[in-house]
Amino acid sequence: MKIADKNTTAVSLVEEALKKAQKFADYHVFNFLDNENALKKAAEIDKRIKKGENVGRLAGVPFAIKDNFLAPVGSTTASAHILEGFVSPVTATVIKKLEAEGAILVGRTNLDAFAHGSSTENSYYGPTLNSADQTRVAGGSSGGSAVAVALDIVPFATGTDTGGSIRQPAAFNGIYGLKPTYGAVSRYGIVAMASSTDSIGFLTRTPEDMDLLMSICAGQDPYDMTTLPDFYNTNTDDLRYFAPDGERNIASEARNDGPERACRKSSSIRVGAIKDFDNDTVHPEIRQALKDKVEQLKQKGHEIIELDMPMLKYALAVYYIVVPAEISSNLSRHDGVRYGFRSDKVKNLDDVYANTRNEGFMAENKRRIMIGNFVLSSGFYDAYYLKAQKVRTLIIEEYAKAFEKCDFILTPVAPNPPFKLGEKVNDPVAMYLEDVMSTPINLAGLPALTIPAGTTKDNLPLGLQLIGPRRSDANLIELSKELM
Amino acid sequence: MKITREEINHLAQLSNFSLSDEEAKSLGTDLENIIKYISQLDELDVKGVEPTYQVFEMENVWRPDEIQPQEADREQLLALTKEQQDNQIKVPKVL
């Protein structure tokens, strides 16, 4: 990903990215392209390289941000009408960290409005098309970021994952997508969705790039009280299982100044396969892809452990109670008063609120806000919200028990390959069911990494996810290198 | 569970949406289907189970009580609104 080899320049890398963005405009990847500034910043980097200055580990690398990351670069819309015209005066911590390493922001990618959705069809600006088949959805909500990376417009893009929004579009486009441990990466400067599950992560084409991005972006941020002290670069217990004796650790070499991480000598690991997910509700080609990867693991001498996890089937119901509750609270700030869109059909202040919100939110935003207000309202709180948070405890305990028996879990990301545009968008429950395997991870705060897993017979990309205990992010990335 | 028109109106009011009749009707159907789905938790017995409200492992993060410089100043923040006057955000009359 680096340009230190001097065979190219930052300007030519950025020019190429912008040219490709133009060429693939019909996929509707970008909400905004920052052509002029990106080229200017690239020219500065080239100048600094010439002078022999230290330009950082991502010098000249073009990247895209999901359009729910704040920065005074274009308008941060979250693909929602209600944020139209909002140019943020603040910059997300992650963007600052990436730019400090010389990366060059080229544009903002499309998403489901406020990241509510699994197909990018809930965008106010229209859907993003799948990189392998334009009649199918990109996945969501980070659909634009996934397609930007899959079409090779940029080597990496940022995403947010509240219930699968990085992992599912990564799977739908055949790339890597990491939802880190809750609290690993700062949420400062990102449009809030559900604060107890929102995670910030990346979409890349290689595990090595993912490792480099995590080593740059993980760590505590004084502006986000829910960030953990950096464990990604400092954890040395039983990390890096997989590098056999004497073999160079590519990942830590890529971070030229990063600390060395210890490697456990044993190269055999135990990978859990969840029996409850192996049934007719999962597409046969996804079940086959899982079997193939399990076989690959066995051939490498790893042990496969069968897991019964009966609580997981309730995770989706828990998710669609807890998350809407948090959404209804987080999205109450969008009222047309301080920033963004304001309805012009107003006679008094109440109209500003009610008409702005009614015109400014998409149908899916409204469903979630209203469900949130329903499960939190008096009379229903105990039966829905409180009960869901108790079941959440049982789900977390079930993972804890599973990780006593195995080191990692391998499952599908979603039950189906990329579906047709329009197929599910008018049936909210059918769309929610796409999240059945991705949401439990967020409820438990675990890290999970989508890895490419071949294609269907119709050449649609398939992905699987590796799930680990909290703080095992680096190991997930390391293990994924064995499954290429 | 059947969601009545009154309940939809109540939720719209809590959410601050001025829904049209047509929208209220279609959202009502959607909400009914979603509530039917999430009601499957009814079959679980959670007696004695503690709820989990958050999965962050730390109790408290302290910082000194000092005024820090901010990225955005008053002018920049006021510039984001539709109307302002005398360093205040202007809105239509309340009543």
Interface residues (C-beta under 8 A of the other chain):
Chain A: F86 V87 P89 V90 T91 Y182 G183 S196 T197 P222 M225 T226 L228 Y314 L316 A317 V318 Y320 I321 S328 S332 D335 G336 V337 R338 Y339 G340 R342 V346 K347 N348 L349 D351 V352 Y353 A354 N355 R357 N358 F361 A363 K366 R367 I369 M370 I371 N373 F374 V375 S377 A383 Y384 L386 K387 A388 Q389 K390 V391 R392 T393 L394 I396 P428 V429 Y432 L443 A444 G445 R470
Chain B: I8 L11 A12 L14 S15 N16 F17 S18 L19 E23 S26 L27 D30 L31 N33 I34 I35 Y37 I38 S39 Q40 L41 D42 L44 V46 V49 E50 P51 T52 Y53 Q54 V55 F56 E57 M58 V61 R63 E71 A72 Q76 L77 L80 T81 K82 I89 V91 P92 K93 V94 L95
